[in-house]
Amino acid sequence: MKRHLVLLALLVGGFSVSAQQTVPPSGARKVEYFDKDDHLLATAQGAEYRLETEYGDSTAGIQREYAAAGHLVAVTHYCNLRWKTQHGPTEHYYPSGQLEEVLPFNRGKMEGEILRYHSNGKLQRREQFKNYASLGGECFDADGKPVAFFPHVLLPQYAGGLTGLAQEIGARTKYPIQAMRAGQEAKVMIDFIVDKKGKVQNAHVREAGYPLLDAEALRVVKSLRRWTAGQHEGAPADIAFTLPVTFKLQ
């Protein structure tokens, strides 16, 4: 998995436009293989990494990511696997097996204490987060000496904030006439990347539903203006978002 593309999965509040998946039983396991572009493969041949999913109940579970070389890359806890809602600690590891960072999530929001370590095992960062906002913390160099603090992550910003984003999506989205006549309603989940230059990239529908509604939601997200790019550990970064666009008839 391209970690530089999946630093965060932020579920923004749903935007409405007016006019079941079968879950494996608890304890079941699934292994999937992916190439370097995150495309699902039929077998392990040519895989860049694999995901092992362990289902806890009808919605929750744990995913472990392993590199092609075999070492553990990440462990992620979800309260809802279908919607990729993280809940609990997400851990990332160096190729050596050394813990790199622990990110706390509470039902999809980063909340709690972030711990990040240098490759030598010494603490690099201790920081408090609430709802993806930094409350401050401490940073250290590889020798354990304090250095000037800076936030772990700065999220991309859209002009006008979430209110501006909601207004623009509402203004740009048109309820497809054929979908209205057919009485089709849906919440379309669009995954996309805000890249280092603030451009929307790799937008796609997470789970196919009604084609007309999927296509309209995707069109709108792709048409969004440039964002102010985000940062990760002080450097420009590609950051992943999940945006729900709700189509509901009144």
C-alpha positions as CSV (number, residue, x, y, z in Angstrom):
1,M,0.0,0.0,0.0
2,K,1.3,3.5,-0.8
3,R,1.5,4.9,2.7
4,H,2.3,8.3,1.4
5,L,-1.1,8.2,-0.2
6,V,-3.0,6.9,2.8
7,L,-1.8,8.9,5.8
8,L,-5.4,9.5,6.9
9,A,-8.8,8.4,6.0
10,L,-11.0,11.4,6.9
11,L,-14.8,10.8,6.8
12,V,-16.2,14.3,6.2
13,G,-19.8,14.8,7.3
14,G,-22.3,13.7,4.6
15,F,-23.5,16.1,2.0
16,S,-27.1,15.6,0.8
17,V,-28.7,16.3,-2.6
18,S,-32.4,16.4,-2.7
19,A,-34.9,16.3,-5.7
20,Q,-26.1,-5.5,1.6
21,Q,-23.0,-6.5,1.6
22,T,-22.6,-10.0,3.0
23,V,-20.2,-10.0,6.0
24,P,-18.1,-13.0,6.9
25,P,-18.8,-14.6,10.4
26,S,-16.9,-13.6,13.5
27,G,-13.4,-15.1,13.5
28,A,-13.3,-15.5,9.7
29,R,-10.1,-14.5,7.9
30,K,-9.5,-13.2,4.4
31,V,-6.2,-12.7,2.6
32,E,-5.9,-10.3,-0.4
33,Y,-3.0,-9.4,-2.6
34,F,-2.4,-6.0,-4.3
35,D,0.1,-4.6,-6.8
36,K,2.1,-1.4,-6.5
37,D,-0.9,0.6,-7.7
38,D,-3.2,-0.9,-5.1
39,H,-5.1,-3.1,-7.6
40,L,-6.5,-6.3,-6.2
41,L,-4.8,-9.4,-7.7
42,A,-6.2,-12.9,-8.1
43,T,-3.1,-14.6,-6.6
44,A,0.1,-13.7,-4.8
45,Q,2.1,-13.5,-8.0
46,G,3.4,-10.0,-8.6
47,A,2.0,-8.7,-5.4
48,E,3.5,-5.6,-3.7
49,Y,1.8,-6.3,-0.4
50,R,-1.0,-8.4,1.1
51,L,-3.8,-7.6,3.5
52,E,-5.0,-10.1,6.1
53,T,-8.4,-9.3,7.5
54,E,-9.7,-10.8,10.7
55,Y,-13.5,-10.3,11.3
56,G,-14.5,-9.6,14.8
57,D,-18.3,-9.4,14.4
58,S,-20.8,-8.3,11.8
59,T,-19.0,-5.0,11.2
60,A,-15.7,-4.8,13.1
61,G,-12.3,-6.3,12.4
62,I,-8.6,-6.0,12.2
63,Q,-6.4,-5.6,9.1
64,R,-2.7,-6.5,8.9
65,E,-0.6,-5.3,6.0
66,Y,2.5,-7.2,5.0
67,A,5.1,-6.2,2.5
68,A,6.1,-8.6,-0.3
69,A,9.3,-9.3,1.6
70,G,7.1,-10.7,4.4
71,H,7.6,-8.1,7.2
72,L,4.6,-6.5,9.0
73,V,3.9,-2.9,7.7
74,A,0.7,-1.9,9.6
75,V,-2.1,-3.1,11.9
76,T,-5.4,-1.2,11.7
77,H,-8.5,-1.7,13.9
78,Y,-11.9,-0.9,12.4
79,C,-15.3,-0.6,14.0
80,N,-16.8,-0.8,10.5
81,L,-14.7,-2.6,7.9
82,R,-17.1,-1.8,5.1
83,W,-16.8,1.9,5.5
84,K,-13.1,1.7,6.7
85,T,-14.0,3.5,10.0
86,Q,-10.9,3.2,12.1
87,H,-11.4,2.7,15.9
88,G,-8.6,2.0,18.3
89,P,-4.8,2.1,17.6
90,T,-3.3,2.0,14.1
91,E,0.3,0.9,14.2
92,H,3.0,1.3,11.5
93,Y,6.3,-0.5,11.5
94,Y,9.8,-0.1,10.1
95,P,11.1,-2.9,7.8
96,S,13.3,-3.9,10.7
97,G,10.2,-4.7,12.8
98,Q,10.7,-1.6,15.0
99,L,7.4,0.2,15.9
100,E,7.3,3.5,13.9
101,E,4.1,5.1,15.2
102,V,0.8,4.5,17.0
103,L,-2.1,6.6,15.8
104,P,-5.3,6.7,18.0
105,F,-8.7,6.6,16.4
106,N,-12.2,7.0,17.9
107,R,-14.9,6.0,15.4
108,G,-13.1,7.4,12.4
109,K,-11.6,10.5,14.1
110,M,-8.0,10.8,15.2
111,E,-8.3,11.4,19.0
112,G,-5.9,10.7,21.8
113,E,-2.1,10.4,22.1
114,I,0.1,10.0,19.0
115,L,3.4,8.2,19.6
116,R,6.1,8.2,16.9
117,Y,9.6,6.6,17.2
118,H,12.9,7.0,15.4
119,S,14.3,3.9,13.7
120,N,16.6,3.4,16.6
121,G,13.6,3.0,19.0
122,K,13.9,6.4,20.7
123,L,10.7,8.5,21.0
124,Q,10.4,11.1,18.2
125,R,7.0,12.5,19.0
126,R,4.3,12.6,21.7
127,E,1.3,14.6,20.7
128,Q,-2.4,14.9,21.7
129,F,-5.1,15.0,19.0
130,K,-8.8,15.6,19.1
131,N,-11.0,15.3,16.0
132,Y,-7.9,15.5,13.8
133,A,-6.8,18.8,15.5
134,S,-3.5,18.9,17.3
135,L,-3.6,20.0,21.0
136,G,0.2,20.2,21.1
137,G,3.0,17.9,22.3
138,E,6.7,17.2,22.3
139,C,9.3,16.3,19.6
140,F,12.7,14.8,20.0
141,D,15.7,14.1,17.9
142,A,17.3,10.6,17.3
143,D,19.4,11.1,20.5
144,G,16.4,11.9,22.6
145,K,17.0,15.6,22.9
146,P,14.0,18.0,22.7
147,V,13.5,19.9,19.5
148,A,10.9,22.5,18.4
149,F,7.4,21.0,18.2
150,F,5.5,20.9,14.9
151,P,2.2,19.0,14.2
152,H,2.2,15.4,13.1
153,V,-0.2,16.2,10.3
154,L,-1.9,19.3,8.8
155,L,-4.9,18.4,6.8
156,P,-5.6,19.8,3.3
157,Q,-8.0,22.8,3.5
158,Y,-10.8,23.7,1.1
159,A,-11.7,27.3,0.5
160,G,-14.3,28.2,3.0
161,G,-13.6,25.1,5.1
162,L,-16.2,22.3,5.4
163,T,-19.0,24.8,5.0
164,G,-17.6,26.0,1.8
165,L,-17.0,22.4,0.6
166,A,-20.6,21.5,1.4
167,Q,-22.0,24.5,-0.4
168,E,-19.9,23.9,-3.5
169,I,-20.9,20.2,-3.6
170,G,-24.5,21.1,-3.2
171,A,-24.3,23.7,-6.0
172,R,-22.5,21.5,-8.4
173,T,-24.5,18.3,-7.9
174,K,-27.5,17.6,-10.1
175,Y,-29.9,14.7,-9.2
176,P,-30.0,12.6,-12.4
177,I,-33.5,12.8,-13.8
178,Q,-33.7,9.1,-14.7
179,A,-32.6,8.2,-11.1
180,M,-35.3,10.5,-9.7
181,R,-38.0,8.8,-11.9
182,A,-36.8,5.4,-10.7
183,G,-36.9,6.5,-7.1
184,Q,-33.2,5.8,-6.6
185,E,-31.6,7.0,-3.3
186,A,-28.1,6.3,-2.1
187,K,-25.1,7.5,-0.1
188,V,-22.2,7.3,-2.5
189,M,-18.8,7.0,-0.9
190,I,-16.0,8.6,-3.0
191,D,-12.4,7.9,-2.1
192,F,-9.8,10.4,-3.4
193,I,-6.4,11.9,-2.8
194,V,-5.5,15.5,-2.2
195,D,-2.0,15.5,-3.6
196,K,1.1,17.6,-2.6
197,K,-0.1,20.3,-4.9
198,G,-3.7,20.4,-3.6
199,K,-5.2,18.6,-6.6
200,V,-7.9,15.9,-6.4
201,Q,-6.4,12.7,-7.7
202,N,-7.4,9.0,-8.0
203,A,-11.1,9.7,-7.2
204,H,-13.2,6.5,-7.4
205,V,-16.5,5.1,-6.0
206,R,-15.7,2.9,-3.0
207,E,-18.6,0.5,-3.5
208,A,-20.7,0.5,-6.7
209,G,-24.4,1.1,-6.4
210,Y,-26.7,2.9,-8.8
211,P,-24.6,3.8,-11.8
212,L,-26.2,7.2,-12.4
213,L,-25.8,8.3,-8.8
214,D,-22.2,7.0,-8.6
215,A,-21.2,8.8,-11.8
216,E,-22.7,12.1,-10.7
217,A,-21.0,12.0,-7.2
218,L,-17.7,11.1,-8.9
219,R,-18.0,13.9,-11.4
220,V,-18.6,16.4,-8.7
221,V,-15.6,15.4,-6.6
222,K,-13.4,15.4,-9.6
223,S,-14.5,18.9,-10.5
224,L,-13.6,20.4,-7.1
225,R,-11.2,23.3,-7.1
226,R,-7.6,23.1,-5.8
227,W,-7.2,22.6,-2.1
228,T,-4.4,24.0,0.2
229,A,-2.1,20.9,0.4
230,G,-1.6,19.0,3.6
231,Q,1.6,18.1,5.4
232,H,2.8,15.0,7.2
233,E,5.8,15.3,9.6
234,G,6.5,18.8,8.3
235,A,6.6,17.9,4.6
236,P,4.0,18.2,1.8
237,A,2.0,15.0,1.6
238,D,-0.7,13.2,-0.4
239,I,-3.6,12.7,2.0
240,A,-6.6,10.4,1.5
241,F,-10.2,11.4,2.0
242,T,-13.5,9.6,1.9
243,L,-16.4,11.8,1.0
244,P,-20.1,10.6,1.3
245,V,-22.5,12.3,-1.1
246,T,-26.1,11.5,-0.2
247,F,-28.9,11.5,-2.8
248,K,-32.3,11.6,-1.2
249,L,-35.7,12.3,-2.7
250,Q,-38.1,14.6,-0.8
